[in-house]
Every structure is written in C-alpha cells, then in structure tokens.
Amino acid sequence: MLKRFVQLTFLLVGAMLGYTLGPLMFQLLQNSPLHLGDVPAPEYVGVVIGAILLYLLTLRLSDYVVKWIRWSEERLVKIPATDILFGAFGLIFGLIVASLLESTLTRIPIPGFDVVLPLLISGILGYLGFRVGYSKRDELLSIFTIGRQGKDRSKKDKEARGREVEPKILDTSVIIDGRIADICRTGFLEGTLVIPAFVLEELQHIADSSDVLKRNRGRRGLDILNKIQKELDTKVLIYEGDFEEISEVDSKLVKLAKVLTGKVVTNDFNLNKVCELQGVKVLNINDLANAVKPVVLPGEEIRVQVIKDGKEHGQGVAYLDDGTMIVIEGGRDYIGEDIDVLVTSVLQTSAGRMIFAKPKLLERAL
C-alpha cells in the first residue's frame, strides 16, 4: 500500500512539473536545430510526458523511498512525544521570526538575494528554533508538571487548594531493596511514585544479566514494582522521557527531580550526597530505618540471645531484631543462651549503631 502511494505521489509530481515546464520545453525545441513544429495543448502533453517519466523513475526508486519512510517512522515512534511537541513549537516560532524578517530581506537591492536570502534565513531560524525547543524541553515541561506551584498564587488560594504533595522518584537500588513496598503499605509515603523509563531499562538489563546474583536482584526489583502497582493503593507514574545528553542513571534522576520538583527515594549513599549538593530533596530508606530503631539508653535492661564470640577476649555478640549489634563483655560463656544484659554505652558509627552491655548476672555478683 505504501509503495502504491509513493508511486502515485511521483506520478502527480511528474504531471505538475510537465504542466508547468511543458510549454517552455516545447518552445526551446522549436528554436533548436530540430525545428519542432507547433505542439497543440503543450501543457497537457507535458502532463502526460512528465507523469510517464516520473512513473518510470519510481519503478527503480520506490523501494528505496519506502525503506527510507519506514526507517523514519521507526525513529519517530521511539522519540518521546514531549520532545517532538517542544521541537515543533520551536520550529514554528523560528519560522514566524523568519516570516517577520522576510519583508526587510526582500528590499536588499542585490539580484537574486530577494529570493535566496529569505529561504536561507527561514532554514537557519527554523533549525535553531527546533534545537532550542528540543534542548529546553525540560525547563518548559516543568511549568506544566505535577508538583509545580505558581509563584503568583496568593496565600488564600494556596490554603484553599491545599498543599500539593511532591512526587517521589524511585531509583534502581531502592526498588531492588524491596522495603519501599512495605513503606507504601503503611501509608507513610504520600504522593505519586514516579518510575523513570531509564530505571526500568536498567532493571531489565540487570534481570537479563548472565550473573546469577545480578539476575535475581533484577527480577526481585521487577516483582516489587508489580506488587506496588497491583496490590497497593498507591498511584504509580511511568515517566517515559529521557535525557539523552546524560549517560549516568544517577545524574538523570537528579535532573528529573529538578524537572518534576520532586524527591528522590534511594538507599544509595553516593546518590544521597549528590542530591544534597545539587539542592534536590532526597528520602533515604536507610536513614528512615535508623530513625525508627528502638531507642536503647545506658543502664537499660534488655533480654538477648548470645550468638557468637566477639573480637576481644571473653566478649559475646548478640543482635536486636532490627540487626543492631550488641557487644557483651564477658558474654562468651553464654553463647547459645538467652540472658538479661545491662546497656553500658551506645556508639553511633558510619556503619550503624553498636551497643555495649554486660550480663546482668555479673552485675548482681558485683
């Protein structure tokens, strides 16, 4: 069907060219050494000749034209709609500026410039408008995206409409971690969860990895996303846009957070620091986990099970339910037993929190 359409288009173009150039061609042939006589209705004869010539040309070129059209269609389909939209807006704006300049350019008293220069300026400004609209699509899009509040909105209007909840943008590590599903279930995380398409692509690459560990992590992340979408009452938005000029996924997340005026949800320490440096709000799952750990104060009595011996002589090691390590002085003799211990000190390190204690039986003995 497409091939027939191309052939018909070439046929019509040939007919129009023949209608326009036919009389001129026959006039030149009359003045040439061939001394061709008068041709009746040269316009219509030119239509027939032009249509036949262009149709014969399509018999050799139509396959190449069809392949080029299909290749262009595949490329255009892959481009996000926002990129095409803002690129088209920029192109239209550039052509409007060129049209305004055309009346001035046509007054240049140089032969040929009144035709060539407007075409040249239109091409340049149209291209520049398209490139500017395409490159600045993120800033332009931020005006219409969720979470954006107008600066000219009065205080009364803000109170009436209520405070808009910022979207939460998930990174790959927090999806694979899985705790985000439990947090969403409790209702502590409000607003729309935004899952960028480039994060989904990274998850798919991990799930298709030849390494068994990576493959299992990637599949776990995809299962968590399905669970959030199907089982939880949480609004999930798949962001289809991409930032082709940026190669790193973390940098794309920071850029997207600025565009959507949202918060990045992660448990990646390095991404956390990058977001803070660039002024992007970040929610770290590890910080949340540390914040909700049970508060243990020196002198408090707790009951634990001694799991193994410690690094120092006579020490035993136990763990709280949240994984906090408890180092018990003189606890080596109680390995495998449940004992009461008294907290002596609490140490907060970069790796987490450590609790030092001693058996309550030894305290009584003293």
C-alpha angles and dihedrals in degrees: 000000000000091000091053090049091052091049091049090050092052089047092055092045090051091049092051093047090049092050091051101039100029098088092046092049094050091047091054090049090053091055093043124090088265089071093207111196127235114301115213114233095359092184094062093041087052089051091056095044094045093048092049094047094048091044091053088049092054091057087072101030104037095085091053092047092050091050091050092049092050091047090051091048092053092050093048093049091056093053112093115251092239091058092052093044097052092039089054091048090053092048092051092048091050092050091049090054090048090051091053090052094047095083090056095045094052090061094065105118095223118111112249095009092096088065105030100041097055090050091048094048091047091053094047096045092044091053093045091048091051093048093047093047091047095046095045095044092110094056091044092046092052089068091065102032128106119277094031116132123193115243092218093058111117124235091249092055091049092053091048095050095039129226113307114231114235116238117251114227114206122214126207097258096054091049092052090045090064099205090106089076092056091047091051090049091057091052096235092121110070131188134032120329108223117204111188118220091233090058090052089050091052090049090051091051090051091048090052094048120127089226109093095215094050091045092053091048092051093049090048089054092051090048090052091053092050089050092052093048099044107029106031129069093235128124110238123193123193107211106213097188124101138194103228093180089062119069103184117081092215091055090049090053091053091048092048091050089055092048095049095034088232141134127260115231111206147134093210110117094204094048088048091057094045091053092050092050092051095045096251118143113240135191112206115200091204091055089051091050091051091047094055096046114121113271111241119188129195111269093029119130120227134169118232141161116243106230106179144343122280133235095263124064114278095007124134128198128219134167136220120229091264092054098259110153119236118199110203118200108224091006097124092092090059099055109148093017133107109235139167114247134187117227111236101177143349121221122196112204135171088259093054138273127324126194124205118204144155131219114273089224090064090050090054091047090056 
